[in-house]
Structures are given as structure tokens and as C-alpha cells.
Amino acid sequence: MVNNQFILNKFGFLGDDFLNEMYANAIITDIKAKTEIVREGQKNKYVPFLIKGSIKVFTLNDGRELIYYYIKPNDSCLMTFASIFTDYTSRVYAVAEEESEVVLIPVSVIQEWLMKFPEINRIFYHEYDRRFSDVMNMVNDAVFHRLDKRVLSYIRQQIAITGNNPVKITHREIASNLGTSREVISRVLKKVENEGEIVQTKEGIKIPVNENVRPF
């Protein structure tokens, strides 16, 4: 089965004893697009590992989102894992950006595995390294880059996540994700469209084919 293959590829290095416990405790489920998985202040019951789709991890400030990172296939949510050491309480929101499939592991089981299978820490050290880089890039973008560059970077990011060009996203969604107003985003998009950086159509926002879409 595909899902069994995912577990084998992700956790096979931990050995048969671990895999047997994984199969006994793992919950594999589908999550619809735009579904909230966890919210700030909520008690986390599970640590998710993404099989397919994408999940946005962010905080809210006065109704505006500050995106920390996106979980991509084969990744986990470091912030959810970190809640194991903070009374299981989430400090972030996580929402499925598109239809997704995840493996859910009970937090209490993960705690037991940290003692019983210490090699599992390799997975979380790897996640920590990646997420730290994601957050540093987010801070650098917010502090050092002009809004038009941040908007273009965000559009490229969404194209990379969805595989769609044009990508269907509203001005309001961009504004919320970048912490500004819809009116400001509309002006910026018009500016970069006039400069030939994007094309806005009924199907969405498109990066011209001669533009290199860089992975995020």
C-alpha cells in the first residue's frame, strides 16, 4: 500500500520493532482544503506527518496572519512536536492549504518513543534545521525586502506548492498572509503587472513562462 510505503520510507531506519509500533498507533486520514487542523492555545493530541498536500503554519495578530512555514509532503510540524514539552499547548495555527493526507501519531506515544527509540530524534533534528531556516527567511523577507518583492516571492511559493500557474488566490488572501491590507496588495499587484512580472487573469495570477519560478 502507498501509505505503508510512506511509513517504511520515513521510519524504516528505526527497525522492525519501531515499525510494528508505528502501524499499531498511526492514524491515516484525509483533510479537506482550508480545514483548520490546530489552533493557538489548543491542546495537541497528535503530531502530523504529511503524505500529500500542503499545510500552512502561522500565527494571528489583530486578525492578520504571520506565516512561519509550509509543511510539504514527507515533512512534519516542528511546532506541534515542540508542544510535547510545553503542556501539549499549541502556539500556532495549522490549516490545510489543499486536500491533504496525513499520518497522525498520538503525542503520548511520541513521548514514549523518544525514550524507547532515541534514533527518532534524527527526524526532529532535521525538521528543526529546516524550520529554523524557514523562519529566518521569513524574518529576512519581512525586514529587508520591499513589499513588491515579498508579493512576488509569495506568488512563486504558491505556484511551487500547488503546481499551478496561474495560481488561484485572491488579493485578500495575499494581504492576510503578508500582514497588510487588500488595497495595498491590489496596488502592488497592478504595479508588478505593469512591469511584466505577473499576469492577472480570471484563472488566477500567473508568472510569465520566461520567469524562473524558484522553489521556496
Number of C-alpha atoms within 10 A of each C-alpha: 5 8 13 12 11 17 18 17 11 14 16 13 12 14 11 12 9 17 17 10 12 19 13 9 15 17 14 17 11 13 18 14 15 15 15 15 15 19 19 15 12 13 17 21 18 21 23 24 22 21 22 17 22 23 29 20 25 20 16 16 8 6 9 16 20 18 21 21 21 23 25 18 17 16 22 25 23 21 20 25 22 17 19 20 10 11 10 19 19 22 19 20 22 25 21 21 22 18 15 21 21 24 22 18 18 15 19 13 15 19 13 11 17 12 11 11 14 11 13 17 13 10 13 17 12 12 18 18 11 14 20 14 13 17 14 12 15 16 13 11 15 15 10 9 12 10 17 15 13 16 20 18 17 16 23 22 17 20 22 16 20 15 10 13 19 21 21 17 13 14 17 16 14 19 19 19 18 19 18 15 16 16 12 13 22 15 13 17 21 14 14 16 16 11 10 12 15 21 17 15 11 7 11 14 23 20 21 14 9 7 11 9 17 10 11 15
